[in-house]
């Protein structure tokens, strides 16, 4: 499969995640159980990939410790928050709100990653992104309590993603192991965390029905398993800039699938707000201007 095919497939997998979560929560699966099933199936898929690749697994406690912290920020908490959010808001809104992840990632990177600098362009992009979120939520109409809670939960998930990606960049990016092995360790840690939390928060699991089980299986094995490896392949084949642009396409998939498969409405403010958020991301990724060389007359 070429780079274009991988790009389209990855954006489709991640874009479909929101519709799959909606199917599960509408079937009555508690949010924490959605997160647990997602991580469990994702971990199984990743360990299978590691076995096929014969990837070496990290054994040092330091790597596992960092992976456990990252698992909280990138998996356990945000997966639960997203599922909770989609119990009260449409998958269309959840998918577009998720597009703010690069903005929250930048905000945390400025705080924790050495060398990251605040510029006027980046600051303007962050403020524009905040304005886009307000448009997405339609704040001028007044917000229903459930919609507000769901929207804030989705934004809480993207905030966790921002912190998690910044921590990954600082503490795991230099670890000499294949991405599939590191991902397997991370998702396994998340599965263990949620396995302990789920019985306390929602009780024992119950039969969700075949449609919900299929949605969770695809959500975990594809969206939380294979997608990690596919993303790495895309980075290696086309570069990180192309891979990062998946963020711009994912909301298109989530909106289309939510509207077509789940018959969810798409308001004008969703389209406009999403465009503003993507514009804000593009603004924050503009390269900084280099200072002009100072010349003197001889």
ZIFEN-V689977 format. One record per residue. N is the residue number from 1. RES is the residue in three letters. SS is DSSP state (H for helix, E for strand, C for the rest). OMEGA is omega in whole degrees, 0 to 359 (* if undefined). NEAR is the number of other ideal C-beta (glycine too) atoms within 8 Angstrom. Layout:
# ZIFEN-V689977
N&RES&SS&OMEGA&NEAR, N&RES&SS&OMEGA&NEAR
This chain:
# ZIFEN-V689977
1&UNK&C&180&4, 2&UNK&C&182&6, 3&UNK&H&180&9, 4&UNK&H&178&6, 5&UNK&H&178&8, 6&UNK&H&179&14, 7&UNK&H&181&15, 8&UNK&H&182&8, 9&UNK&H&180&10, 10&UNK&H&179&13, 11&UNK&H&179&13, 12&UNK&H&180&9, 13&UNK&H&181&13, 14&UNK&H&178&12, 15&UNK&H&180&16, 16&UNK&H&183&13, 17&UNK&H&185&11, 18&UNK&H&176&17, 19&UNK&H&179&13, 20&UNK&H&176&13, 21&UNK&H&181&16, 22&UNK&H&178&14, 23&UNK&H&182&12, 24&UNK&H&183&16, 25&UNK&H&177&13, 26&UNK&H&176&6, 27&UNK&C&177&10, 28&UNK&C&178&7, 29&UNK&C&179&13, 30&UNK&C&183&9, 31&UNK&H&182&14, 32&UNK&H&176&13, 33&UNK&H&174&11, 34&UNK&H&180&17, 35&UNK&H&180&15, 36&UNK&H&180&13, 37&UNK&H&180&14, 38&UNK&H&181&14, 39&UNK&H&180&17, 40&UNK&H&179&11, 41&UNK&H&178&15, 42&UNK&H&179&14, 43&UNK&H&179&14, 44&UNK&H&179&11, 45&UNK&H&182&14, 46&UNK&H&177&15, 47&UNK&H&176&10, 48&UNK&H&178&8, 49&UNK&H&179&14, 50&UNK&H&179&14, 51&UNK&H&180&7, 52&UNK&H&181&6, 53&UNK&H&186&8, 54&UNK&C&182&6, 55&UNK&C&177&10, 56&UNK&C&182&7, 57&UNK&C&177&9, 58&UNK&C&181&12, 59&UNK&C&183&3, 60&UNK&C&184&6, 61&UNK&H&181&5, 62&UNK&H&180&6, 63&UNK&H&179&13, 64&UNK&H&178&11, 65&UNK&H&177&8, 66&UNK&H&180&11, 67&UNK&H&179&14, 68&UNK&H&178&10, 69&UNK&H&178&10, 70&UNK&H&179&14, 71&UNK&H&176&14, 72&UNK&H&186&12, 73&UNK&H&184&13, 74&UNK&H&187&13, 75&UNK&H&189&14, 76&UNK&H&184&13, 77&UNK&H&183&10, 78&UNK&H&178&15, 79&UNK&H&178&15, 80&UNK&H&180&13, 81&UNK&H&179&14, 82&UNK&H&180&16, 83&UNK&H&176&16, 84&UNK&H&180&11, 85&UNK&H&182&17, 86&UNK&C&172&16, 87&UNK&C&180&8, 88&UNK&C&178&9, 89&UNK&C&180&11, 90&UNK&C&176&11, 91&UNK&H&178&15, 92&UNK&H&180&15, 93&UNK&H&180&13, 94&UNK&H&181&18, 95&UNK&H&181&16, 96&UNK&H&176&15, 97&UNK&H&179&13, 98&UNK&H&179&15, 99&UNK&H&177&15, 100&UNK&H&183&13, 101&UNK&H&178&12, 102&UNK&H&179&12, 103&UNK&H&177&15, 104&UNK&H&177&13, 105&UNK&H&178&12, 106&UNK&H&181&14, 107&UNK&H&180&10, 108&UNK&H&178&12, 109&UNK&H&178&13, 110&UNK&H&182&10, 111&UNK&H&191&7, 112&UNK&H&184&7, 113&UNK&C&179&10, 114&UNK&C&177&3, 115&UNK&C&177&4, 116&UNK&C&185&7, 117&UNK&C&174&6, 118&UNK&C&175&5, 119&UNK&C&179&7, 120&UNK&H&179&5, 121&UNK&H&179&10, 122&UNK&H&179&12, 123&UNK&H&178&9, 124&UNK&H&178&9, 125&UNK&H&179&15, 126&UNK&H&179&13, 127&UNK&H&177&8, 128&UNK&H&177&12, 129&UNK&H&177&15, 130&UNK&H&177&8, 131&UNK&H&178&10, 132&UNK&H&177&16, 133&UNK&H&179&13, 134&UNK&H&177&9, 135&UNK&H&179&12, 136&UNK&H&182&15, 137&UNK&H&181&11, 138&UNK&C&188&9, 139&UNK&H&182&8, 140&UNK&H&181&4, 141&UNK&H&191&5, 142&UNK&C&186&5, 143&UNK&C&170&10, 144&UNK&C&184&6, 145&UNK&H&180&6, 146&UNK&H&179&8, 147&UNK&H&179&11, 148&UNK&H&180&10, 149&UNK&H&179&10, 150&UNK&H&179&16, 151&UNK&H&179&15, 152&UNK&H&177&9, 153&UNK&H&178&12, 154&UNK&H&177&17, 155&UNK&H&175&11, 156&UNK&H&178&11, 157&UNK&H&180&15, 158&UNK&H&175&14, 159&UNK&H&175&9, 160&UNK&H&178&13, 161&UNK&H&180&14, 162&UNK&H&178&16, 163&UNK&H&182&11, 164&UNK&H&179&13, 165&UNK&H&178&13, 166&UNK&H&178&14, 167&UNK&H&178&14, 168&UNK&H&181&11, 169&UNK&H&184&10, 170&UNK&H&190&9, 171&UNK&H&184&9, 172&UNK&C&185&13, 173&UNK&C&182&7, 174&UNK&C&181&4, 175&UNK&C&186&8, 176&UNK&C&177&3, 177&UNK&C&179&11, 178&UNK&C&180&9, 179&UNK&H&180&9, 180&UNK&H&180&14, 181&UNK&H&178&13, 182&UNK&H&178&14, 183&UNK&H&179&11, 184&UNK&H&178&14, 185&UNK&H&181&13, 186&UNK&H&183&13, 187&UNK&H&175&16, 188&UNK&H&176&10, 189&UNK&H&179&12, 190&UNK&H&179&16, 191&UNK&H&179&12, 192&UNK&H&180&8, 193&UNK&H&182&12, 194&UNK&H&177&15, 195&UNK&H&176&9, 196&UNK&H&185&8, 197&UNK&H&187&10, 198&UNK&H&180&14, 199&UNK&H&180&8, 200&UNK&H&185&5, 201&UNK&H&186&7, 202&UNK&H&182&9, 203&UNK&C&181&3, 204&UNK&C&180&4, 205&UNK&C&177&7, 206&UNK&C&181&4, 207&UNK&C&185&3, 208&UNK&C&187&11, 209&UNK&C&185&7, 210&UNK&H&182&5, 211&UNK&H&179&8, 212&UNK&H&179&13, 213&UNK&H&178&9, 214&UNK&H&179&8, 215&UNK&H&180&12, 216&UNK&H&179&16, 217&UNK&H&178&10, 218&UNK&H&180&11, 219&UNK&H&182&17, 220&UNK&H&186&17, 221&UNK&H&182&13, 222&UNK&H&187&11, 223&UNK&H&181&15, 224&UNK&H&180&15, 225&UNK&H&184&17, 226&UNK&H&182&10, 227&UNK&H&179&12, 228&UNK&H&181&12, 229&UNK&H&179&13, 230&UNK&H&179&12, 231&UNK&H&179&11, 232&UNK&H&178&10, 233&UNK&H&180&9, 234&UNK&H&178&15, 235&UNK&H&181&10, 236&UNK&H&185&5, 237&UNK&H&187&8, 238&UNK&H&179&9, 239&UNK&C&183&6, 240&UNK&H&181&6, 241&UNK&H&178&6, 242&UNK&H&181&10, 243&UNK&H&181&12, 244&UNK&H&181&9, 245&UNK&C&173&9, 246&UNK&H&180&13, 247&UNK&H&183&10, 248&UNK&H&185&9, 249&UNK&H&183&11, 250&UNK&H&179&14, 251&UNK&H&178&14, 252&UNK&H&178&9, 253&UNK&H&182&14, 254&UNK&H&179&19, 255&UNK&H&181&14, 256&UNK&H&182&9, 257&UNK&H&178&14, 258&UNK&H&181&17, 259&UNK&H&186&12, 260&UNK&H&186&7, 261&UNK&H&184&7, 262&UNK&C&178&12, 263&UNK&C&179&5, 264&UNK&C&180&9, 265&UNK&C&177&6, 266&UNK&C&181&9, 267&UNK&C&180&7, 268&UNK&H&182&5, 269&UNK&H&175&9, 270&UNK&H&179&13, 271&UNK&H&182&9, 272&UNK&H&180&9, 273&UNK&H&177&15, 274&UNK&H&179&14, 275&UNK&H&179&9, 276&UNK&H&179&13, 277&UNK&H&179&16, 278&UNK&H&175&11, 279&UNK&H&178&10, 280&UNK&H&178&15, 281&UNK&H&179&15, 282&UNK&H&181&9, 283&UNK&H&181&12, 284&UNK&H&182&14, 285&UNK&C&175&7, 286&UNK&C&180&7, 287&UNK&C&179&3, 288&UNK&C&178&7, 289&UNK&C&176&4, 290&UNK&C&179&4, 291&UNK&C&179&4, 292&UNK&C&178&4, 293&UNK&C&180&4, 294&UNK&C&179&4, 295&UNK&C&177&4, 296&UNK&C&179&4, 297&UNK&C&182&3, 298&UNK&C&*&2
